[in-house]
Amino acid sequence: MYQQDEWDQALLRERVAEFRDQTRRFLAGQLSEDAYRPLRLMNGLYVQRHAPMLRVAIPYGALSSDQLRGLAHVADHHDRGYGHFTTRQNIQFNWLKLESVPDVLADLAEVGLHAIQTSGNCIRNVTTDPLAGLLPGKVDDPRPWCELIRQWATLNPEFTFLPRKFKIAVSGRSHDRAACRIHDLGLELRQDDQGGPGFRVWVGGGLGRDPHLAQCLREFLPADDLIDYLTAVLRVYNQAGRRDHLYKSRIKILVKSLGIDNFSERVEAAWKTIRETGSIPALAALERIKARFTTPEHDPSLADDQLDPVPTGAFARWLRLNTREHRVSGYRVVFILLKGLERAPGDLTAVEMRVLADLADQHGFGMLQTTHDQNLLLPHIPVRALHEVWQTLDILGLANPGIGTVNDVTACPGLDYCNLANAATLPLAQQIQQRFQDLDYLHDLGEVHLKISGCMNGCAHHHVADIGLLGVEKQGGSWFQLLLGGSAGTESRLGRVLGPALQAEQVPDAIETILAFYAARRLPEEPFAETVQRIGLKTFKETVYEKHDHSRRTSHHGSLAHSAG
Amino acid sequence: MIILDGQVITDHWRTVQDDESLPPDGDLLFGYERFVANALFYSQRPGGLGVVLQPEDSLEPILPWLDRLNLISLHFPRVADGRHYSTARLLRTRHGYQGELRATGEVYRDQLDFMRRVGFNAFHLPESEDPQAVLNGVASPRAYPDLQYDLLKTA
């Protein structure tokens, strides 16, 4: 965990006081709605369907047990007793009162948390691979770089009024779990021929209504130049990005209209200027930052620990699906699935937060991590504590074995909370989970990522899911378009639309058909997206829509489900 | 209300309209196009010389006159239009402009902290703003991260 600097604490105190004054002026009628909007957005505050929504930043997903208790306090005292983890590793509170938000921010500041730059047209929270530095063979840890970018971006005076929001992801070498190619800017750690550290730079990715995969802006950027180069990219965007149209102002549109070569030339020119007139060397800064990261001291005497007795039943199933091998022997990485029949994806109650914080303190160095799939993980759990951890999670209903399976549904809040949504996502997520209760079947299917967005803004990242569902506007009810074969990893690919939208009630049947077809046609070990790629979208389409037409003609809605077995 | 270097001042600048004949003397502030078309001539007359830039105006044509210019006024058509934050920083760093750099247009007290850090030292605010609150805002030192090229720190 990063240990905050003095300036961090001072900055948070000052910003809370500032926002308190701004909110006071707004409530007193001294600030207009228009004038207050950018100020509240800068502090993560949206006005939603029912109440203001506050998005709290969890920098690169790293959360301490004390911070989780701080979030529990906010959930209890200012909200309805729970919070909602997002796909960008943050947490949202949906039921706050506007006038209490300054107090909420003051409470969060006590544990080093804040909502700065979680919304608005600025550089948003930097995200990374939640498994960074945890799995065997994962040598480099992008988190110090994320922290460096956070420090550069926080209240950066030049880049607080950008044409549109700007999202940065950093991934480690070899396997991209940070989804670099769907971000405005993606940084992939790598080395040059001499082993010098640096990045491959991706630019112009993004989902939403005009999905694009990022293009390579620079094959190799020396690490020491990172801050100068980021400044150059942002300066070009700030000056040249469109500001006349909300949907045309992301950097992906600028890159597309200029062409990657022209865009790159502009960046190189801006970079040259910066090097000549105020360069900030990044490697020296990184060393200072690294010195403030505490690393857990794993106990070498646990290295030979084995599970005894050999796990069976529910515990064994949970181990298989919800934990991963740790790079330090004697430890495992434990996922906590925030999904289930009684739970909107990503929701966690204050009581649960406190129990998890205690678990982390007791067994896991007080550390937790949020993921892109709205789950949590306990990064360093000794093998000998696994049974106890599982029991505690099971009591909370947080031990459902299903990480990475169809039941690990990612969903935006949808029509139930959001002003923009076309469709109700949460009931559908529930129906899908209800449908797939056969755990052996789920395990047999393996990793199949399912993501549901309530509108084309695509907060759940449905474009890069194996099975993506997009809520569309149609005749009052909730309808969904199906997309298949997307992926956000190293081999990034956008999912393609399967066919005409289906009514929400038909979707679980269709998914069952798709999965059965996949199970029947895949090669051994072949991931879902590759099967779609190999045998073609069309064959999936025919299967789904033939069955669907047939079931409509015979008015046997259930027939689709049974035929899928 | 105009604030310059942390004090409320009475403005001595006269804005010359595009269709107005050239006043015989005084400190004159011109629109961008009129200034660019007549820069050589204006630079030779006595009195202060100033120019107003909109966010889309290129810096190139005014660069030869930076030593002669006493005031560059950067206009913000909307609070959300942040292009001039980059203009200001470029003027102060790359081009070494030393004169008055003034923010005009949609400028309110809540933006001033960002503005002063990219190099603005003057602000044109609505009369409705509370002068004392504004002055406190631009006078107080505040905490910032280390890794920003910050004109307050480098000054």
Chai-1 contact restraints between the chains, C-beta under 6 A:
chainA,res_idxA,chainB,res_idxB,connection_type,confidence,min_distance_angstrom,max_distance_angstrom,comment,restraint_id
A,W7,B,A143,contact,1.0,0.0,6.0,A-B,restraint_1
A,A10,B,A143,contact,1.0,0.0,6.0,A-B,restraint_2
A,L11,B,A143,contact,1.0,0.0,6.0,A-B,restraint_3
A,E14,B,R142,contact,1.0,0.0,6.0,A-B,restraint_4
A,E14,B,A143,contact,1.0,0.0,6.0,A-B,restraint_5
A,P38,B,V79,contact,1.0,0.0,6.0,A-B,restraint_6
A,L39,B,D110,contact,1.0,0.0,6.0,A-B,restraint_7
A,Q151,B,P145,contact,1.0,0.0,6.0,A-B,restraint_8
A,Q151,B,L147,contact,1.0,0.0,6.0,A-B,restraint_9
A,W152,B,L147,contact,1.0,0.0,6.0,A-B,restraint_10
A,T154,B,P145,contact,1.0,0.0,6.0,A-B,restraint_11
A,N156,B,Q148,contact,1.0,0.0,6.0,A-B,restraint_12
A,P157,B,F114,contact,1.0,0.0,6.0,A-B,restraint_13
A,P157,B,R117,contact,1.0,0.0,6.0,A-B,restraint_14
A,P157,B,V118,contact,1.0,0.0,6.0,A-B,restraint_15
A,E158,B,Y85,contact,1.0,0.0,6.0,A-B,restraint_16
A,E158,B,S86,contact,1.0,0.0,6.0,A-B,restraint_17
A,E158,B,R89,contact,1.0,0.0,6.0,A-B,restraint_18
A,E158,B,V118,contact,1.0,0.0,6.0,A-B,restraint_19
A,T160,B,F114,contact,1.0,0.0,6.0,A-B,restraint_20
A,F161,B,A80,contact,1.0,0.0,6.0,A-B,restraint_21
A,F161,B,G82,contact,1.0,0.0,6.0,A-B,restraint_22
A,R235,B,S86,contact,1.0,0.0,6.0,A-B,restraint_23
A,N238,B,S86,contact,1.0,0.0,6.0,A-B,restraint_24
A,Q239,B,R83,contact,1.0,0.0,6.0,A-B,restraint_25
A,Q239,B,S86,contact,1.0,0.0,6.0,A-B,restraint_26
A,T273,B,R94,contact,1.0,0.0,6.0,A-B,restraint_27
A,T277,B,T93,contact,1.0,0.0,6.0,A-B,restraint_28
A,T277,B,R94,contact,1.0,0.0,6.0,A-B,restraint_29
A,G278,B,T93,contact,1.0,0.0,6.0,A-B,restraint_30
A,G278,B,Y149,contact,1.0,0.0,6.0,A-B,restraint_31
A,A285,B,L147,contact,1.0,0.0,6.0,A-B,restraint_32
